Amino acid sequence: MNDDATLRAQMALDGELDAANQLAFERELERSPELATHYAELVALREAIRAQGAGETAPQALRARVAALAAPARRWPLRPAALAATLALAAALAGFGAGRWRGDPTLPTLVAFYQRAALSGQPVDVASSDRHTVKPWLAARAPFGALAPDLAEDGFPLLGGRIDILDRRPIPTLVYRRREHLISVSELPLAQSGAGAATLEGYHVERWRDGERAYVAISDIDAAELAGFVNAFARKIAP
Amino acid sequence: MSGEAAKRRFREIVLPHLDDAYRLAKWLTGNGADAEDIVQEAALRALAALESTTPLKPRAWWLAIVRNAALSGIARRRPTVELDDTLVEPGPDPEAALIARDEGLRLARAMASLPASLRETLALREIEELNYREIAAATQTPLGTVMSRLARARAALSKILKANE
């Protein structure tokens, strides 16, 4: 096969032929078994190349380091007057930019905990995939114990748990894994958190509550996957 | 110390395309450790550039920085080809997974053995999914050269893959 035919086959593969030439190429493809074989090889090669790259994600530690480069200047905690002004502004802006963070002051702190955990490479105080180990450990240290549902069969193995300090109070935080990514779930007193999805510093945040407490899930997996996690979590702990 | 506006643009432009950047860097360097260094270096350059620019095509702009960082990195140190074992996620069927992993490894080796200019052109086409004109602009190469590089890269990969069958 000559160079001309090779180049035309490649242009067809790359979608660079105009309509007339594409038609002519397809007719030639039917006539020439040699060309058909060559074209099939090109297609197979492309599929192999794309399959190899597909699903590969940046390592968690790299993501955390890059995110840390552009972390906003620390603004919390604020003095009460400034906090009130911020909350008033947030209330005024409610409805603007649906799905964005609307000023819940606990969120930047929780996202910072997530970042620290991912950066340090030690996201948990107690490392175990066994909920019966993690649950009592947290219960002994926080005023209300984590439920620590087992989500391994949903594709979110449990990595362990840790205690975060929020407003001078210990709160239990569970850490799950999705491929190379971490998902943290903190359980808060009911009064402490709103509900809904938000994006903060490139991290996705989901907040929800049931009759007894509020939950905040944070991760760098995409928003749809995080919503899937929240569904699985809420289903497992439903009474 | 970076300005808050630059950081905000960085979070909007760079963070969502970090996986693409890592994939591209890994392709260009042939190994994960160098790819991490390159993405981090590119991120620093991007953050500095965002002080004074707002790119019109954010993804293309960011990947071009990654590519340049990779190429200057490759020029500095001799490329080493180290392949890890995790190129392909193992599937439920162990035998199929083994074959897929083997093919993935062979392909990765073959790509790493290409001359840098061919590897770059192929990466622009298959990972960044640019068309010929865009590749020519990005590499400052005539259109005809882009096409011949692509053809040579593909012919070389096909040959290596077939020879191993």
Interface residues (C-beta under 8 A of the other chain):
Chain A: D3 T6 L7 Q10 M11 D14 G15 E16 E41 L42 L45 R46 A48 I49 R50 A51 Q52 G53 G55 E56 T57 A58 P59 A61 L62 R63 R65 V66 A67 L69 A70 A71 P72 A73 E201 G202
Chain B: S2 E4 A6 K7 R8 F10 R11 V14 L15 P16 L18 D19 A21 Y22 R23 K26 W27 G32 E36 V39 Q40 A43 L44 L47 L87 V88 E89 E103 G104 L107 A108 M111 L122 R125 E126 I127 N131 Y132 M147 S148 L150 A151 R154 A155 L157 S158 L161
